[in-house]
Amino acid sequence: ACPVTFTMSKIGGKWKPIILFLIDKGANRFGLMQRGIEGISKQMLTRQLRELEEDGFLERTIFAEIPPRVEYAITPKGKSIFPIIGDMREWGEAEMG
């Protein structure tokens, strides 16, 4: 078992790092995330959020309001992945600039 493969299975792919980054920056509701991620479908965003929640990176809170409101928060396990996401961001900024 390769630790890099394991990590990629949990946070890899096109959307998960972006979702975690957006939630950390305050986009903690579905609509905000969907508007903040160009090209993601509702179905894909829903699937990725569920996987991140199942893997313990996110927690979902449902508020009993009309209309119902759902917010996502990063768990301590989710916070532990941010050094990796931060490095990805820094590398991308250096390569883009």
C-alpha positions as CSV (number, residue, x, y, z in Angstrom):
1,A,0.0,0.0,0.0
2,C,1.4,3.3,-1.1
3,P,0.8,6.3,1.2
4,V,0.6,8.7,-1.8
5,T,-2.0,6.6,-3.5
6,F,-4.0,6.5,-0.2
7,T,-3.8,10.3,0.2
8,M,-4.9,10.8,-3.4
9,S,-7.8,8.5,-2.9
10,K,-9.1,10.7,-0.1
11,I,-8.4,14.2,-1.4
12,G,-7.3,13.8,-5.0
13,G,-9.1,14.5,-8.1
14,K,-10.3,17.6,-9.8
15,W,-12.6,19.0,-7.1
16,K,-11.9,18.0,-3.5
17,P,-8.9,20.3,-2.9
18,I,-10.8,23.2,-4.4
19,I,-13.9,22.4,-2.2
20,L,-11.8,22.3,0.9
21,F,-10.0,25.5,0.0
22,L,-13.3,27.3,-0.6
23,I,-14.9,26.2,2.6
24,D,-11.8,27.3,4.5
25,K,-12.1,30.7,2.9
26,G,-15.8,31.0,4.0
27,A,-17.8,29.5,1.1
28,N,-19.5,27.0,3.4
29,R,-22.8,26.7,1.7
30,F,-23.7,24.7,-1.4
31,G,-24.7,27.6,-3.6
32,L,-21.5,29.6,-2.8
33,M,-19.4,26.6,-3.6
34,Q,-21.1,25.9,-6.9
35,R,-20.7,29.5,-8.0
36,G,-17.0,29.4,-6.9
37,I,-16.1,26.3,-8.8
38,E,-16.3,26.8,-12.6
39,G,-17.6,23.7,-14.4
40,I,-18.8,21.6,-11.5
41,S,-22.3,20.1,-11.7
42,K,-24.7,20.0,-8.8
43,Q,-24.5,16.2,-8.9
44,M,-20.7,16.2,-8.8
45,L,-20.5,18.8,-6.0
46,T,-23.0,16.7,-4.0
47,R,-21.0,13.5,-4.5
48,Q,-17.7,15.2,-3.6
49,L,-19.2,16.8,-0.4
50,R,-20.6,13.4,0.7
51,E,-17.3,11.7,0.2
52,L,-15.4,14.4,2.1
53,E,-18.0,14.1,4.9
54,E,-17.8,10.2,4.9
55,D,-14.0,10.4,5.1
56,G,-14.1,12.8,8.1
57,F,-12.8,15.9,6.4
58,L,-16.1,17.8,6.6
59,E,-19.1,18.0,8.9
60,R,-22.5,19.1,7.7
61,T,-24.9,21.1,9.9
62,I,-28.5,21.3,8.9
63,F,-30.4,24.3,10.4
64,A,-34.1,23.9,11.0
65,E,-35.2,27.0,9.2
66,I,-37.6,27.8,6.4
67,P,-36.1,27.3,3.9
68,P,-33.7,24.8,5.4
69,R,-30.0,25.9,5.5
70,V,-27.0,23.5,5.3
71,E,-23.5,24.6,6.1
72,Y,-20.2,22.7,5.9
73,A,-17.3,23.0,8.2
74,I,-13.8,21.6,8.1
75,T,-13.1,19.0,10.9
76,P,-9.7,18.8,12.7
77,K,-8.9,15.9,10.3
78,G,-9.7,18.2,7.4
79,K,-7.5,20.9,8.8
80,S,-4.6,18.5,8.9
81,I,-4.6,18.3,5.1
82,F,-4.2,22.1,4.7
83,P,-0.4,22.1,4.6
84,I,-0.6,20.0,1.5
85,I,-3.3,22.2,-0.1
86,G,-1.3,25.3,0.9
87,D,1.8,23.9,-0.8
88,M,-0.3,23.1,-3.9
89,R,-1.5,26.7,-3.9
90,E,2.0,28.2,-3.6
91,W,3.3,26.0,-6.3
92,G,0.5,27.0,-8.6
93,E,1.0,30.7,-7.9
94,A,4.7,30.4,-8.7
95,E,4.1,28.5,-11.9
96,M,1.3,30.8,-13.1
97,G,3.1,34.0,-12.3
